[in-house]
Amino acid sequence: MLVVLLLVLLTGCISSTRHFRGVEAVRLQVDGSVFDIRLRGNLAEAIRVNPQYAPRMGPLRARAGFAMAKVSGCKVTGVLGDQALMTGILDCQEAAPGAVTSWYDCGDVADWLKESGSAAYPKYECSPLS
């Protein structure tokens, strides 16, 4: 009985928030962090689903922002949240398109991109998983 209770409680840890309920997630691995990305309107949600020892918000914010941009095809103007659940604000010409169906594995290529007037983000290369 205890095992069943623990499984039910742990399942709630990776479920979407109320605003994104019912939206199918796209799983993306970026530089060792695995996220479930959901899109609705001009917002994106990234839930980190893999265990990591003492993750720092700075690198996670960059990885989650990249994952949100990759899935949505839009520019991410801000990422708020904590190490487990982050919400991104999307800047699209129109509402975010539906989620892509592939899973991706992305790795840091040790480059840094700098857009005019915005923060620097690491550059990633992604390849679809079969």
N, CA, C and O atoms as a printed pandas DataFrame, in Angstrom:
     atom_number atom_name residue_name chain_id  residue_number  x_coord  y_coord  z_coord
0              1         N          MET        A               1    0.824   -1.193    0.000
1              2        CA          MET        A               1    0.000    0.000    0.000
2              3         C          MET        A               1    0.870    1.260    0.000
3              4         O          MET        A               1    0.560    2.238   -0.680
4              5         N          LEU        A               2    1.955    1.225    0.764
5              6        CA          LEU        A               2    2.852    2.374    0.826
6              7         C          LEU        A               2    3.487    2.647   -0.535
7              8         O          LEU        A               2    3.654    3.802   -0.926
8              9         N          VAL        A               3    3.837    1.590   -1.251
9             10        CA          VAL        A               3    4.442    1.741   -2.576
10            11         C          VAL        A               3    3.465    2.419   -3.534
11            12         O          VAL        A               3    3.858    3.302   -4.297
12            13         N          VAL        A               4    2.208    2.016   -3.500
13            14        CA          VAL        A               4    1.191    2.616   -4.372
14            15         C          VAL        A               4    1.022    4.092   -4.044
15            16         O          VAL        A               4    0.932    4.923   -4.947
16            17         N          LEU        A               5    0.978    4.422   -2.765
17            18        CA          LEU        A               5    0.845    5.814   -2.351
18            19         C          LEU        A               5    2.035    6.647   -2.826
19            20         O          LEU        A               5    1.853    7.763   -3.312
20            21         N          LEU        A               6    3.243    6.117   -2.690
21            22        CA          LEU        A               6    4.435    6.833   -3.152
22            23         C          LEU        A               6    4.416    7.037   -4.663
23            24         O          LEU        A               6    4.786    8.108   -5.144
24            25         N          LEU        A               7    3.993    6.032   -5.411
25            26        CA          LEU        A               7    3.912    6.174   -6.870
26            27         C          LEU        A               7    2.910    7.246   -7.274
27            28         O          LEU        A               7    3.171    8.022   -8.194
28            29         N          VAL        A               8    1.781    7.298   -6.608
29            30        CA          VAL        A               8    0.774    8.320   -6.906
30            31         C          VAL        A               8    1.331    9.705   -6.610
31            32         O          VAL        A               8    1.152   10.627   -7.406
32            33         N          LEU        A               9    2.000    9.860   -5.480
33            34        CA          LEU        A               9    2.570   11.161   -5.124
34            35         C          LEU        A               9    3.678   11.578   -6.083
35            36         O          LEU        A               9    3.753   12.746   -6.462
36            37         N          LEU        A              10    4.533   10.650   -6.480
37            38        CA          LEU        A              10    5.626   10.977   -7.393
38            39         C          LEU        A              10    5.119   11.297   -8.791
39            40         O          LEU        A              10    5.726   12.109   -9.490
40            41         N          THR        A              11    4.029   10.683   -9.213
41            42        CA          THR        A              11    3.462   10.987  -10.523
42            43         C          THR        A              11    3.032   12.443  -10.589
43            44         O          THR        A              11    3.141   13.075  -11.639
44            45         N          GLY        A              12    2.549   12.975   -9.487
45            46        CA          GLY        A              12    2.139   14.373   -9.445
46            47         C          GLY        A              12    3.294   15.339   -9.613
47            48         O          GLY        A              12    3.074   16.497   -9.968
48            49         N          CYS        A              13    4.506   14.902   -9.370
49            50        CA          CYS        A              13    5.666   15.789   -9.481
50            51         C          CYS        A              13    6.007   16.135  -10.926
51            52         O          CYS        A              13    6.633   17.168  -11.166
52            53         N          ILE        A              14    5.619   15.314  -11.891
53            54        CA          ILE        A              14    5.963   15.614  -13.276
54            55         C          ILE        A              14    4.736   15.922  -14.125
55            56         O          ILE        A              14    4.812   15.923  -15.353
56            57         N          SER        A              15    3.601   16.185  -13.470
57            58        CA          SER        A              15    2.417   16.535  -14.245
58            59         C          SER        A              15    2.422   18.032  -14.528
59            60         O          SER        A              15    3.089   18.807  -13.843
60            61         N          SER        A              16    1.674   18.419  -15.539
61            62        CA          SER        A              16    1.649   19.825  -15.940
62            63         C          SER        A              16    0.866   20.659  -14.932
63            64         O          SER        A              16    0.094   20.127  -14.135
64            65         N          THR        A              17    1.076   21.967  -14.980
65            66        CA          THR        A              17    0.308   22.871  -14.140
66            67         C          THR        A              17   -1.074   23.062  -14.749
67            68         O          THR        A              17   -1.335   22.605  -15.862
68            69         N          ARG        A              18   -1.947   23.726  -14.033
69            70        CA          ARG        A              18   -3.339   23.874  -14.456
70            71         C          ARG        A              18   -3.458   24.538  -15.828
71            72         O          ARG        A              18   -4.266   24.100  -16.647
72            73         N          HIS        A              19   -2.684   25.564  -16.093
73            74        CA          HIS        A              19   -2.781   26.285  -17.371
74            75         C          HIS        A              19   -2.411   25.394  -18.556
75            76         O          HIS        A              19   -2.941   25.578  -19.652
76            77         N          PHE        A              20   -1.516   24.440  -18.353
77            78        CA          PHE        A              20   -1.040   23.589  -19.444
78            79         C          PHE        A              20   -1.659   22.188  -19.411
79            80         O          PHE        A              20   -1.239   21.309  -20.163
80            81         N          ARG        A              21   -2.645   21.979  -18.550
81            82        CA          ARG        A              21   -3.283   20.658  -18.442
82            83         C          ARG        A              21   -3.935   20.283  -19.768
83            84         O          ARG        A              21   -4.606   21.107  -20.389
84            85         N          GLY        A              22   -3.740   19.055  -20.196
85            86        CA          GLY        A              22   -4.323   18.572  -21.441
86            87         C          GLY        A              22   -3.459   18.808  -22.667
87            88         O          GLY        A              22   -3.787   18.325  -23.751
88            89         N          VAL        A              23   -2.357   19.544  -22.520
89            90        CA          VAL        A              23   -1.452   19.811  -23.637
90            91         C          VAL        A              23   -0.382   18.724  -23.655
91            92         O          VAL        A              23    0.247   18.447  -22.634
92            93         N          GLU        A              24   -0.182   18.113  -24.811
93            94        CA          GLU        A              24    0.822   17.054  -24.934
94            95         C          GLU        A              24    2.227   17.638  -24.794
95            96         O          GLU        A              24    2.526   18.703  -25.335
96            97         N          ALA        A              25    3.075   16.931  -24.067
97            98        CA          ALA        A              25    4.446   17.392  -23.835
98            99         C          ALA        A              25    5.387   16.861  -24.906
99           100         O          ALA        A              25    5.191   15.777  -25.455
100          101         N          VAL        A              26    6.413   17.659  -25.185
101          102        CA          VAL        A              26    7.516   17.236  -26.044
102          103         C          VAL        A              26    8.734   17.109  -25.137
103          104         O          VAL        A              26    9.086   18.060  -24.439
104          105         N          ARG        A              27    9.374   15.956  -25.140
105          106        CA          ARG        A              27   10.540   15.728  -24.286
106          107         C          ARG        A              27   11.801   16.125  -25.037
107          108         O          ARG        A              27   12.020   15.704  -26.173
108          109         N          LEU        A              28   12.633   16.946  -24.386
109          110        CA          LEU        A              28   13.855   17.453  -25.000
110          111         C          LEU        A              28   14.983   17.328  -23.987
111          112         O          LEU        A              28   14.830   17.722  -22.831
112          113         N          GLN        A              29   16.116   16.778  -24.417
113          114        CA          GLN        A              29   17.294   16.687  -23.565
114          115         C          GLN        A              29   18.289   17.727  -24.031
115          116         O          GLN        A              29   18.709   17.726  -25.188
116          117         N          VAL        A              30   18.665   18.621  -23.119
117          118        CA          VAL        A              30   19.603   19.691  -23.442
118          119         C          VAL        A              30   20.756   19.639  -22.455
119          120         O          VAL        A              30   20.583   19.936  -21.272
120          121         N          ASP        A              31   21.923   19.265  -22.936
121          122        CA          ASP        A              31   23.150   19.294  -22.137
122          123         C          ASP        A              31   22.984   18.632  -20.767
123          124         O          ASP        A              31   23.395   19.193  -19.751
124          125         N          GLY        A              32   22.386   17.448  -20.741
125          126        CA          GLY        A              32   22.245   16.700  -19.504
126          127         C          GLY        A              32   20.967   16.946  -18.730
127          128         O          GLY        A              32   20.693   16.219  -17.775
128          129         N          SER        A              33   20.176   17.935  -19.098
129          130        CA          SER        A              33   18.889   18.190  -18.451
130          131         C          SER        A              33   17.776   17.738  -19.388
131          132         O          SER        A              33   17.807   18.032  -20.583
132          133         N          VAL        A              34   16.795   17.025  -18.845
133          134        CA          VAL        A              34   15.675   16.527  -19.647
134          135         C          VAL        A              34   14.422   17.288  -19.237
135          136         O          VAL        A              34   14.072   17.335  -18.058
136          137         N          PHE        A              35   13.745   17.888  -20.224
137          138        CA          PHE        A              35   12.559   18.700  -19.972
138          139         C          PHE        A              35   11.362   18.154  -20.728
139          140         O          PHE        A              35   11.497   17.649  -21.842
140          141         N          ASP        A              36   10.187   18.260  -20.115
141          142        CA          ASP        A              36    8.922   18.112  -20.821
142          143         C          ASP        A              36    8.442   19.527  -21.112
143          144         O          ASP        A              36    8.225   20.315  -20.192
144          145         N          ILE        A              37    8.277   19.849  -22.390
145          146        CA          ILE        A              37    7.888   21.194  -22.817
146          147         C          ILE        A              37    6.439   21.163  -23.273
147          148         O          ILE        A              37    6.042   20.303  -24.060
148          149         N          ARG        A              38    5.648   22.114  -22.770
149          150        CA          ARG        A              38    4.262   22.287  -23.204
150          151         C          ARG        A              38    4.066   23.738  -23.625
151          152         O          ARG        A              38    4.645   24.648  -23.031
152          153         N          LEU        A              39    3.244   23.949  -24.655
153          154        CA          LEU        A              39    2.986   25.287  -25.182
154          155         C          LEU        A              39    1.502   25.600  -25.104
155          156         O          LEU        A              39    0.663   24.736  -25.357
156          157         N          ARG        A              40    1.183   26.832  -24.755
157          158        CA          ARG        A              40   -0.188   27.319  -24.835
158          159         C          ARG        A              40   -0.125   28.830  -25.011
159          160         O          ARG        A              40    0.352   29.556  -24.139
160          161         N          GLY        A              41   -0.623   29.292  -26.175
161          162        CA          GLY        A              41   -0.612   30.728  -26.453
162          163         C          GLY        A              41    0.810   31.252  -26.512
163          164         O          GLY        A              41    1.649   30.712  -27.232
164          165         N          ASN        A              42    1.080   32.314  -25.746
165          166        CA          ASN        A              42    2.426   32.891  -25.753
166          167         C          ASN        A              42    3.243   32.452  -24.536
167          168         O          ASN        A              42    4.198   33.127  -24.152
168          169         N          LEU        A              43    2.868   31.325  -23.934
169          170        CA          LEU        A              43    3.609   30.799  -22.789
170          171         C          LEU        A              43    4.096   29.386  -23.077
171          172         O          LEU        A              43    3.468   28.633  -23.820
172          173         N          ALA        A              44    5.221   29.046  -22.477
173          174        CA          ALA        A              44    5.769   27.692  -22.565
174          175         C          ALA        A              44    6.107   27.235  -21.152
175          176         O          ALA        A              44    6.516   28.033  -20.308
176          177         N          GLU        A              45    5.932   25.954  -20.909
177          178        CA          GLU        A              45    6.249   25.377  -19.606
178          179         C          GLU        A              45    7.323   24.314  -19.788
179          180         O          GLU        A              45    7.221   23.466  -20.674
180          181         N          ALA        A              46    8.347   24.359  -18.952
181          182        CA          ALA        A              46    9.409   23.349  -18.966
182          183         C          ALA        A              46    9.454   22.692  -17.590
183          184         O          ALA        A              46    9.706   23.353  -16.583
184          185         N          ILE        A              47    9.209   21.390  -17.560
185          186        CA          ILE        A              47    9.318   20.622  -16.318
186          187         C          ILE        A              47   10.545   19.730  -16.449
187          188         O          ILE        A              47   10.624   18.897  -17.351
188          189         N          ARG        A              48   11.507   19.913  -15.535
189          190        CA          ARG        A              48   12.709   19.070  -15.564
190          191         C          ARG        A              48   12.337   17.724  -14.968
191          192         O          ARG        A              48   11.844   17.654  -13.842
192          193         N          VAL        A              49   12.572   16.652  -15.722
193          194        CA          VAL        A              49   12.110   15.331  -15.302
194          195         C          VAL        A              49   13.241   14.390  -14.900
195          196         O          VAL        A              49   12.977   13.259  -14.494
196          197         N          ASN        A              50   14.481   14.825  -15.002
197          198        CA          ASN        A              50   15.584   13.942  -14.603
198          199         C          ASN        A              50   16.203   14.437  -13.300
199          200         O          ASN        A              50   16.183   15.636  -13.021
200          201         N          PRO        A              51   16.756   13.517  -12.496
201          202        CA          PRO        A              51   17.414   13.944  -11.266
202          203         C          PRO        A              51   18.779   14.559  -11.575
203          204         O          PRO        A              51   19.523   14.060  -12.420
204          205         N          GLN        A              52   19.089   15.638  -10.883
205          206        CA          GLN        A              52   20.408   16.279  -10.987
206          207         C          GLN        A              52   20.800   16.739   -9.595
207          208         O          GLN        A              52   19.967   17.253   -8.849
208          209         N          TYR        A              53   22.052   16.559   -9.247
209          210        CA          TYR        A              53   22.520   16.962   -7.936
210          211         C          TYR        A              53   22.753   18.468   -7.908
211          212         O          TYR        A              53   23.536   18.986   -8.704
212          213         N          ALA        A              54   22.094   19.164   -7.017
213          214        CA          ALA        A              54   22.257   20.598   -6.772
214          215         C          ALA        A              54   22.295   21.424   -8.060
215          216         O          ALA        A              54   23.284   22.110   -8.317
216          217         N          PRO        A              55   21.238   21.369   -8.870
217          218        CA          PRO        A              55   21.249   22.146  -10.112
218          219         C          PRO        A              55   21.156   23.646   -9.830
219          220         O          PRO        A              55   20.395   24.072   -8.961
220          221         N          ARG        A              56   21.927   24.434  -10.561
221          222        CA          ARG        A              56   21.898   25.888  -10.414
222          223         C          ARG        A              56   20.924   26.468  -11.422
223          224         O          ARG        A              56   20.830   25.991  -12.553
224          225         N          MET        A              57   20.207   27.490  -11.013
225          226        CA          MET        A              57   19.159   28.062  -11.854
226          227         C          MET        A              57   19.720   28.714  -13.112
227          228         O          MET        A              57   19.072   28.665  -14.158
228          229         N          GLY        A              58   20.890   29.318  -13.048
229          230        CA          GLY        A              58   21.454   29.995  -14.219
230          231         C          GLY        A              58   21.588   29.083  -15.427
231          232         O          GLY        A              58   21.014   29.374  -16.476
232          233         N          PRO        A              59   22.337   27.977  -15.306
233          234        CA          PRO        A              59   22.449   27.064  -16.445
234          235         C          PRO        A              59   21.117   26.417  -16.822
235          236         O          PRO        A              59   20.839   26.214  -18.004
236          237         N          LEU        A              60   20.292   26.093  -15.822
237          238        CA          LEU        A              60   18.994   25.484  -16.132
238          239         C          LEU        A              60   18.087   26.451  -16.885
239          240         O          LEU        A              60   17.356   26.043  -17.787
240          241         N          ARG        A              61   18.133   27.723  -16.519
241          242        CA          ARG        A              61   17.313   28.728  -17.209
242          243         C          ARG        A              61   17.701   28.799  -18.688
243          244         O          ARG        A              61   16.832   28.877  -19.557
244          245         N          ALA        A              62   18.995   28.772  -18.969
245          246        CA          ALA        A              62   19.445   28.818  -20.364
246          247         C          ALA        A              62   19.016   27.562  -21.119
247          248         O          ALA        A              62   18.567   27.647  -22.262
248          249         N          ARG        A              63   19.152   26.403  -20.487
249          250        CA          ARG        A              63   18.761   25.149  -21.146
250          251         C          ARG        A              63   17.255   25.095  -21.383
251          252         O          ARG        A              63   16.806   24.711  -22.464
252          253         N          ALA        A              64   16.478   25.479  -20.374
253          254        CA          ALA        A              64   15.016   25.462  -20.521
254          255         C          ALA        A              64   14.569   26.472  -21.570
255          256         O          ALA        A              64   13.674   26.185  -22.364
256          257         N          GLY        A              65   15.185   27.653  -21.580
257          258        CA          GLY        A              65   14.850   28.659  -22.592
258          259         C          GLY        A              65   15.145   28.162  -23.991
259          260         O          GLY        A              65   14.364   28.384  -24.917
260          261         N          PHE        A              66   16.278   27.488  -24.143
261          262        CA          PHE        A              66   16.616   26.928  -25.450
262          263         C          PHE        A              66   15.599   25.867  -25.854
263          264         O          PHE        A              66   15.149   25.838  -27.000
264          265         N          ALA        A              67   15.236   24.994  -24.912
265          266        CA          ALA        A              67   14.268   23.934  -25.210
266          267         C          ALA        A              67   12.916   24.523  -25.606
267          268         O          ALA        A              67   12.281   24.040  -26.543
268          269         N          MET        A              68   12.474   25.558  -24.901
269          270        CA          MET        A              68   11.200   26.207  -25.231
270          271         C          MET        A              68   11.248   26.821  -26.625
271          272         O          MET        A              68   10.290   26.711  -27.390
272          273         N          ALA        A              69   12.365   27.470  -26.954
273          274        CA          ALA        A              69   12.514   28.080  -28.279
274          275         C          ALA        A              69   12.545   27.017  -29.367
275          276         O          ALA        A              69   11.962   27.207  -30.434
276          277         N          LYS        A              70   13.215   25.910  -29.111
277          278        CA          LYS        A              70   13.318   24.829  -30.098
278          279         C          LYS        A              70   11.946   24.229  -30.399
279          280         O          LYS        A              70   11.613   23.983  -31.558
280          281         N          VAL        A              71   11.159   23.996  -29.365
281          282        CA          VAL        A              71    9.846   23.379  -29.546
282          283         C          VAL        A              71    8.851   24.359  -30.158
283          284         O          VAL        A              71    8.063   23.980  -31.025
284          285         N          SER        A              72    8.881   25.619  -29.714
285          286        CA          SER        A              72    7.879   26.589  -30.166
286          287         C          SER        A              72    8.227   27.256  -31.487
287          288         O          SER        A              72    7.334   27.665  -32.229
288          289         N          GLY        A              73    9.513   27.370  -31.789
289          290        CA          GLY        A              73    9.921   28.122  -32.966
290          291         C          GLY        A              73    9.881   29.624  -32.738
291          292         O          GLY        A              73   10.004   30.396  -33.689
292          293         N          CYS        A              74    9.712   30.049  -31.493
293          294        CA          CYS        A              74    9.613   31.468  -31.144
294          295         C          CYS        A              74   10.815   31.886  -30.292
295          296         O          CYS        A              74   11.537   31.042  -29.760
296          297         N          LYS        A              75   11.013   33.185  -30.175
297          298        CA          LYS        A              75   12.042   33.720  -29.292
298          299         C          LYS        A              75   11.495   33.715  -27.864
299          300         O          LYS        A              75   10.347   34.099  -27.637
300          301         N          VAL        A              76   12.309   33.285  -26.911
301          302        CA          VAL        A              76   11.914   33.279  -25.502
302          303         C          VAL        A              76   12.461   34.552  -24.870
303          304         O          VAL        A              76   13.674   34.759  -24.831
304          305         N          THR        A              77   11.559   35.412  -24.372
305          306        CA          THR        A              77   11.992   36.698  -23.828
306          307         C          THR        A              77   12.235   36.661  -22.326
307          308         O          THR        A              77   12.860   37.572  -21.783
308          309         N          GLY        A              78   11.758   35.634  -21.651
309          310        CA          GLY        A              78   11.983   35.531  -20.215
310          311         C          GLY        A              78   11.640   34.145  -19.714
311          312         O          GLY        A              78   10.756   33.479  -20.253
312          313         N          VAL        A              79   12.348   33.712  -18.672
313          314        CA          VAL        A              79   12.085   32.415  -18.049
314          315         C          VAL        A              79   12.027   32.633  -16.539
315          316         O          VAL        A              79   12.973   33.142  -15.936
316          317         N          LEU        A              80   10.910   32.242  -15.942
317          318        CA          LEU        A              80   10.712   32.376  -14.502
318          319         C          LEU        A              80   10.423   31.009  -13.912
319          320         O          LEU        A              80    9.937   30.117  -14.609
320          321         N          GLY        A              81   10.719   30.841  -12.636
321          322        CA          GLY        A              81   10.392   29.586  -11.970
322          323         C          GLY        A              81   11.514   29.124  -11.073
323          324         O          GLY        A              81   12.331   29.920  -10.608
324          325         N          ASP        A              82   11.543   27.823  -10.836
325          326        CA          ASP        A              82   12.593   27.233  -10.012
326          327         C          ASP        A              82   13.275   26.116  -10.794
327          328         O          ASP        A              82   13.049   25.966  -11.995
328          329         N          GLN        A              83   14.109   25.335  -10.114
329          330        CA          GLN        A              83   14.906   24.325  -10.808
330          331         C          GLN        A              83   14.075   23.175  -11.363
331          332         O          GLN        A              83   14.562   22.436  -12.219
332          333         N          ALA        A              84   12.854   23.001  -10.912
333          334        CA          ALA        A              84   12.019   21.894  -11.380
334          335         C          ALA        A              84   10.993   22.325  -12.418
335          336         O          ALA        A              84   10.716   21.572  -13.352
336          337         N          LEU        A              85   10.424   23.519  -12.279
337          338        CA          LEU        A              85    9.344   23.985  -13.141
338          339         C          LEU        A              85    9.608   25.422  -13.559
339          340         O          LEU        A              85    9.734   26.307  -12.713
340          341         N          MET        A              86    9.692   25.654  -14.867
341          342        CA          MET        A              86    9.946   26.993  -15.389
342          343         C          MET        A              86    8.897   27.360  -16.427
343          344         O          MET        A              86    8.446   26.511  -17.196
344          345         N          THR        A              87    8.514   28.630  -16.442
345          346        CA          THR        A              87    7.566   29.149  -17.423
346          347         C          THR        A              87    8.280   30.195  -18.255
347          348         O          THR        A              87    8.931   31.090  -17.718
348          349         N          GLY        A              88    8.157   30.079  -19.568
349          350        CA          GLY        A              88    8.797   31.013  -20.480
350          351         C          GLY        A              88    7.776   31.866  -21.204
351          352         O          GLY        A              88    6.670   31.414  -21.501
352          353         N          ILE        A              89    8.153   33.096  -21.483
353          354        CA          ILE        A              89    7.317   34.014  -22.253
354          355         C          ILE        A              89    7.829   33.998  -23.682
355          356         O          ILE        A              89    9.003   34.267  -23.936
356          357         N          LEU        A              90    6.938   33.678  -24.612
357          358        CA          LEU        A              90    7.305   33.546  -26.017
358          359         C          LEU        A              90    6.994   34.829  -26.770
359          360         O          LEU        A              90    5.968   35.468  -26.535
360          361         N          ASP        A              91    7.886   35.198  -27.673
361          362        CA          ASP        A              91    7.679   36.343  -28.557
362          363         C          ASP        A              91    7.542   35.804  -29.974
363          364         O          ASP        A              91    8.535   35.557  -30.658
364          365         N          CYS        A              92    6.297   35.628  -30.401
365          366        CA          CYS        A              92    6.004   35.104  -31.734
366          367         C          CYS        A              92    5.210   36.154  -32.506
367          368         O          CYS        A              92    4.566   37.018  -31.912
368          369         N          GLN        A              93    5.261   36.074  -33.810
369          370        CA          GLN        A              93    4.432   36.956  -34.620
370          371         C          GLN        A              93    2.956   36.618  -34.426
371          372         O          GLN        A              93    2.095   37.492  -34.519
372          373         N          GLU        A              94    2.675   35.362  -34.160
373          374        CA          GLU        A              94    1.316   34.911  -33.867
374          375         C          GLU        A              94    1.404   33.877  -32.764
375          376         O          GLU        A              94    2.494   33.601  -32.263
376          377         N          ALA        A              95    0.278   33.300  -32.376
377          378        CA          ALA        A              95    0.267   32.324  -31.278
378          379         C          ALA        A              95    1.200   31.159  -31.590
379          380         O          ALA        A              95    1.429   30.822  -32.752
380          381         N          ALA        A              96    1.724   30.563  -30.550
381          382        CA          ALA        A              96    2.666   29.448  -30.711
382          383         C          ALA        A              96    2.002   28.304  -31.458
383          384         O          ALA        A              96    0.856   27.961  -31.170
384          385         N          PRO        A              97    2.708   27.707  -32.415
385          386        CA          PRO        A              97    2.151   26.567  -33.139
386          387         C          PRO        A              97    2.068   25.345  -32.233
387          388         O          PRO        A              97    2.585   25.356  -31.116
388          389         N          GLY        A              98    1.424   24.307  -32.713
389          390        CA          GLY        A              98    1.334   23.068  -31.948
390          391         C          GLY        A              98    2.713   22.468  -31.746
391          392         O          GLY        A              98    3.640   22.741  -32.509
392          393         N          ALA        A              99    2.838   21.664  -30.735
393          394        CA          ALA        A              99    4.127   21.064  -30.401
394          395         C          ALA        A              99    4.568   20.083  -31.478
395          396         O          ALA        A              99    3.748   19.399  -32.089
396          397         N          VAL        A             100    5.870   20.028  -31.697
397          398        CA          VAL        A             100    6.421   19.035  -32.614
398          399         C          VAL        A             100    6.367   17.675  -31.933
399          400         O          VAL        A             100    6.285   17.597  -30.708
400          401         N          THR        A             101    6.412   16.617  -32.711
401          402        CA          THR        A             101    6.218   15.296  -32.129
402          403         C          THR        A             101    7.517   14.558  -31.846
403          404         O          THR        A             101    7.492   13.514  -31.194
404          405         N          SER        A             102    8.641   15.061  -32.311
405          406        CA          SER        A             102    9.917   14.367  -32.110
406          407         C          SER        A             102   10.498   14.652  -30.736
407          408         O          SER        A             102   10.160   15.649  -30.097
408          409         N          TRP        A             103   11.355   13.784  -30.302
409          410        CA          TRP        A             103   12.180   14.010  -29.122
410          411         C          TRP        A             103   13.565   14.365  -29.626
411          412         O          TRP        A             103   14.013   13.838  -30.645
412          413         N          TYR        A             104   14.248   15.258  -28.917
413          414        CA          TYR        A             104   15.558   15.718  -29.343
414          415         C          TYR        A             104   16.579   15.493  -28.248
415          416         O          TYR        A             104   16.244   15.469  -27.063
416          417         N          ASP        A             105   17.823   15.328  -28.653
417          418        CA          ASP        A             105   18.959   15.294  -27.746
418          419         C          ASP        A             105   19.870   16.437  -28.170
419          420         O          ASP        A             105   20.347   16.472  -29.304
420          421         N          CYS        A             106   20.109   17.374  -27.251
421          422        CA          CYS        A             106   20.888   18.569  -27.585
422          423         C          CYS        A             106   22.134   18.623  -26.715
423          424         O          CYS        A             106   22.071   18.330  -25.521
424          425         N          GLY        A             107   23.263   18.994  -27.303
425          426        CA          GLY        A             107   24.512   19.104  -26.564
426          427         C          GLY        A             107   25.134   20.473  -26.735
427          428         O          GLY        A             107   25.042   21.078  -27.803
428          429         N          ASP        A             108   25.765   20.957  -25.685
429          430        CA          ASP        A             108   26.447   22.249  -25.703
430          431         C          ASP        A             108   27.672   22.147  -26.605
431          432         O          ASP        A             108   28.471   21.221  -26.467
432          433         N          VAL        A             109   27.820   23.096  -27.526
433          434        CA          VAL        A             109   28.978   23.083  -28.412
434          435         C          VAL        A             109   30.011   24.122  -27.991
435          436         O          VAL        A             109   30.869   24.518  -28.780
436          437         N          ALA        A             110   29.916   24.557  -26.739
437          438        CA          ALA        A             110   30.907   25.449  -26.126
438          439         C          ALA        A             110   31.057   26.774  -26.848
439          440         O          ALA        A             110   32.133   27.372  -26.835
440          441         N          ASP        A             111   30.015   27.224  -27.461
441          442        CA          ASP        A             111   29.965   28.550  -28.075
442          443         C          ASP        A             111   28.979   29.387  -27.273
443          444         O          ASP        A             111   28.133   28.843  -26.562
444          445         N          TRP        A             112   29.084   30.677  -27.381
445          446        CA          TRP        A             112   28.109   31.545  -26.731
446          447         C          TRP        A             112   27.548   32.491  -27.770
447          448         O          TRP        A             112   28.283   33.082  -28.560
448          449         N          LEU        A             113   26.246   32.623  -27.755
449          450        CA          LEU        A             113   25.562   33.529  -28.666
450          451         C          LEU        A             113   25.210   34.793  -27.902
451          452         O          LEU        A             113   24.886   34.735  -26.715
452          453         N          LYS        A             114   25.271   35.906  -28.560
453          454        CA          LYS        A             114   24.871   37.158  -27.926
454          455         C          LYS        A             114   24.029   37.934  -28.913
455          456         O          LYS        A             114   24.508   38.366  -29.961
456          457         N          GLU        A             115   22.770   38.103  -28.564
457          458        CA          GLU        A             115   21.904   38.930  -29.389
458          459         C          GLU        A             115   22.018   40.354  -28.874
459          460         O          GLU        A             115   22.375   40.575  -27.717
460          461         N          SER        A             116   21.722   41.296  -29.712
461          462        CA          SER        A             116   21.877   42.695  -29.328
462          463         C          SER        A             116   21.014   43.018  -28.114
463          464         O          SER        A             116   19.789   42.897  -28.156
464          465         N          GLY        A             117   21.664   43.425  -27.045
465          466        CA          GLY        A             117   20.979   43.865  -25.850
466          467         C          GLY        A             117   20.393   42.768  -24.976
467          468         O          GLY        A             117   19.716   43.080  -23.996
468          469         N          SER        A             118   20.621   41.510  -25.285
469          470        CA          SER        A             118   20.065   40.450  -24.447
470          471         C          SER        A             118   21.186   39.622  -23.830
471          472         O          SER        A             118   22.357   39.776  -24.177
472          473         N          ALA        A             119   20.811   38.757  -22.924
473          474        CA          ALA        A             119   21.797   37.935  -22.217
474          475         C          ALA        A             119   22.429   36.913  -23.154
475          476         O          ALA        A             119   21.842   36.529  -24.165
476          477         N          ALA        A             120   23.618   36.488  -22.804
477          478        CA          ALA        A             120   24.311   35.459  -23.591
478          479         C          ALA        A             120   23.766   34.088  -23.216
479          480         O          ALA        A             120   23.497   33.814  -22.047
480          481         N          TYR        A             121   23.607   33.241  -24.209
481          482        CA          TYR        A             121   23.131   31.873  -23.996
482          483         C          TYR        A             121   24.088   30.916  -24.673
483          484         O          TYR        A             121   24.679   31.251  -25.700
484          485         N          PRO        A             122   24.249   29.719  -24.108
485          486        CA          PRO        A             122   25.100   28.738  -24.782
486          487         C          PRO        A             122   24.464   28.288  -26.086
487          488         O          PRO        A             122   23.244   28.329  -26.241
488          489         N          LYS        A             123   25.292   27.862  -27.012
489          490        CA          LYS        A             123   24.803   27.362  -28.294
490          491         C          LYS        A             123   24.719   25.844  -28.214
491          492         O          LYS        A             123   25.636   25.192  -27.712
492          493         N          TYR        A             124   23.633   25.289  -28.702
493          494        CA          TYR        A             124   23.416   23.851  -28.660
494          495         C          TYR        A             124   23.214   23.315  -30.061
495          496         O          TYR        A             124   22.710   24.012  -30.941
496          497         N          GLU        A             125   23.611   22.078  -30.257
497          498        CA          GLU        A             125   23.284   21.349  -31.476
498          499         C          GLU        A             125   22.332   20.236  -31.079
499          500         O          GLU        A             125   22.557   19.542  -30.087
500          501         N          CYS        A             126   21.267   20.064  -31.855
501          502        CA          CYS        A             126   20.239   19.078  -31.523
502          503         C          CYS        A             126   20.105   18.057  -32.635
503          504         O          CYS        A             126   20.274   18.364  -33.815
504          505         N          SER        A             127   19.800   16.840  -32.231
505          506        CA          SER        A             127   19.503   15.803  -33.211
506          507         C          SER        A             127   18.279   15.041  -32.725
507          508         O          SER        A             127   18.171   14.735  -31.538
508          509         N          PRO        A             128   17.343   14.726  -33.646
509          510        CA          PRO        A             128   16.139   13.994  -33.242
510          511         C          PRO        A             128   16.492   12.587  -32.774
511          512         O          PRO        A             128   17.396   11.947  -33.311
512          513         N          LEU        A             129   15.771   12.123  -31.775
513          514        CA          LEU        A             129   15.917   10.750  -31.305
514          515         C          LEU        A             129   14.919    9.882  -32.051
515          516         O          LEU        A             129   13.815   10.329  -32.363
516          517         N          SER        A             130   15.302    8.640  -32.339
517          518        CA          SER        A             130   14.363    7.765  -33.041
518          519         C          SER        A             130   13.408    7.125  -32.085
519          520         O          SER        A             130   12.543    6.354  -32.499
